[in-house]
Amino acid sequence: MITLSGVHKGFGANKVLQGVDLTIAKGTSMVIIGGSGTGKSVTLKCILGLVTPDQGTITLDGQDVARAEREAFLARFGMLFQGGALFDSLKVWENVAFRLLRGALKRPKAEAREIAIEKLRRVGLKPEVGDLYPSELSGGMQKRVGLARAIAASPEIIFFDEPTTGLDPIMAGVINELIREIVVEMGATAMTITHDMSSVRAIADNVAMLHGGVIRWTGPVADMDATDDPYVQQFIHGRAVGPIESVR
């Protein structure tokens, strides 16, 4: 579904991506791991066309994303943002139905609200939550609303950016379980970037380790613990000593 070949991206002297090669098969869940500042978010932005690679190619279903018609291209994606990114001035249901109230996916307001309420139910929120504002919700509820918005337009591909950041371990587990269930139900292709190893084990079919601007290792999540790659081993076990230098 998604292929990156020799993708490079730098910002001035900072060479973030230095030849990323990665394939994400249709209907599978890929999780990209790596330390802060290794380029996980830049990789995601390159796929979405928000950042233009300096070299290399990215294809979606065989089509070069650089040549895709933007509105139709972006309509294929859903996104759960790290901080929730809900609009404070809109009610919860309006946040969930945001894409359904405008642009190419526009639906009548009543229909958009009905879909939003159904998606809220799917993530475990009662219909009355739809008429609240984001500021009236807990962090866990806001994350669920963000997930409902990500799936509202039934996208083929869903990106999850640090989906459990700021959540307690129990709520993080609930969100991980919801993500896994929904991705499987929808048959969607998923890409997640995270530091949270519990998320990796709950969500991933396959894992890719990004370090030094390249994918150091990729494979099924079941093979992750057995790999002898020292970067992967240091990262997944949180060891202070290893080839990944810690900033002091």
N, C-alpha and C positions, 0 to 999 in steps of 0.2 A: 504493500500500500504506500509506504513512504521509503524512499531511498536517498541517502546522502553519500556523495562520492567526492572525496578529496576536498572537502569544504574548509576554506580558510576564512578567518575574519579577525582583523586587528583594528585597534583604535589608537592611532598614532603609533608609538613605540610598543604598545601593549598588544602582543600577538596572542589573542585569546584562543582561537581555533586554528590548528596547524595541520589540517588534513584529516578531517573527521570522515570516517566511512561507517555507515550504519544502515541496516535494513530492518524495517518493522513490517512484519507480515500482516495481511488483512485479518481482522478479527482477533488479534492478539494484544496482550497488554505488555508494553515495554516500559521498564523503569530505568531511568538514567541516574546513577549515583556518582558522587564525587564531592570534593570539598568545596567550601565557599570560594567563589571567584574562579572556578575552573572552566566556566563557560556553558553550564547547563542551560541557563536562561537565554543566553545568546543563541544557542542551538535551536531552542524552541522558537525564538523570534525570527531566525533565519528561515525556518520551515514555513512560518506564517507570512513571510514576506515583509515583516516589520523592519527587518535589518537585511541589507543586501550583502551577500558574501563577497569577499574580494576575489575568490576563485573557487572552482568546484561547481557541482550541479546538485540540485535537489529536485526529485520528481515525486509527484503524487499520482498514483495509478498510471505511471508511465509518462505523465505530462510534466514538463518543466514548469515549476511553480513561478519562475520569473516571467513566463509568457502567459500565465493564466489570467482570465478575466476576473478582476478582483472580487466583485460582489458575489458571483457564482462560486468562486473558489472558497471564500471565507464562509459562505453559507453551509459548507460541508463540515465545519468545525464547531465544537462546543468547547468552553474553557472554564475551568474552576481556578480563580485567581488566588494567590497566596493569602492576601489580606481580606478576602471576601469581595472587596471592590463593589459593594452595593451602593446604590445611589440614595443618599440620605433623604432627599426630597421626594422620593417616590415610595409609595406603599410597597409592601412585600410582594404582593401579586403583580404589581407593575414592574418590579425588578425582575421577577421570574419571566414575565411575558415581554420583556424589553424588545427582543428581536421580532416578536410576533405582532408588535404594535407599529412597526415601521419597516421600510425597505422592501426587499424582494420577498420576504417571508410574511408580509403584513396580512393579518387576519382581522375580521370584525372584532370590535372591542369585547363584546360578550363572549365570543368564541375564545379569544385570547385569555380572558379571565378564567374561563372554564378549564382550559388546558393548564393554566398556571396552578389552579387549585388542585387539579389531579396530580401534577408533578410534586406539589407540596405534600400531598398525601403519600406519594411514593417514597419520599425521604422522611416520613414519619412525623409530619407536622399537620396539625388540625386546620381545617378550612378557615377558621376565624383568625389564624395567624396572618392570612393574606391581607387583612385590612389594617395590620399594624405597620409601623415604620421600623427600619433596621435598628434604630437607636433603642427600641423597646425590646430587643432580643438579646439573648446571651450569645457568647462567642460560638458555642456549638450550634445554636439555632441559626446564626448567620451563615455558618459554613454549610449547613443543610440547604439554606435558601440559595446559596451560591451553586450548590450541586444541582438543585432543581432548575435553576436558570441555565446551567450548562447543558442539560438534557431536554429543555423545553421544546426545542425545534427538531428533536430526533436526529442529531448529527451522526454522520458516519464515523467521525474521528473526534475524540475528546482528549484534551490536554489538562493535566492536573499539576498545578504549580505548588509544591510543598503543601499538600492538602491537609496535613495535621498540625501545621505550625500554630502554636499558641493554645493548643487544646490539652486538657488533662489526659492521662493514659486511657481512661475508660472511654471518654468521648472520641479520642483518636481511634480506638478500636472500633467504635460504632461507625465512624466515617469510613474507615478502611473497608469494613464489611459491606457497607452500602455501595461504595464505589465498585467493589468486586461484583456484587450482585447485579448492579445496573449495567455494567459493561457487558457481562455475560448475557443478560436478558436482551439487550439491544443488539448484540452481535457487533458492537462497535470496535474500532481499532483505538487503543488507548496508549498515550505516552505520559508518563509521570516523571517529574523531577523531585527528588527528595533526599534528605539526610537521614530520615527516620527508617531504621532497619526493620522495625515492626511493620511499617507500611510496605516496604519492599517485599517482605515475605507474604503479606496478605494480598497484595494487588498484582504482583508480577507473574507473567508467564516467562518472560525473558528479562535479563538484566544487562546493562552496559555500564562499564566503569570509564568515566571521562577524567583524564588527568594529563597535564602537560600538553593540552590542545589536541589530543588524539584519544580514540577509544582504545584503552589498554586491554580490555577483556570484555567479551560478550558471550552470553550463553544462557541456557535455561536456568531458572532460579534454583532448581534442584541441584545444579552443579556448582553453585556459587561457593558453598562452604568447602568443597573438595578441591577447588582450583589452587594451584601452587603459586599463582601470581602474587608477589609480595605486596603490591599496592592494594589489591582487593582484600587480602587477608588483614592488612593493617587497618583499612577503612571499616570493614564490616565488624571487626572486633574492637574498634576504638582504641588501638594501641598508640601510646605516645612515641614509641621507638619504631622506626621503619623508614622506608624510602620517601614517604611523604613528610616533608619538613613542616613542623608546626611553627606558627608565628608566635614569638614570645614578646 
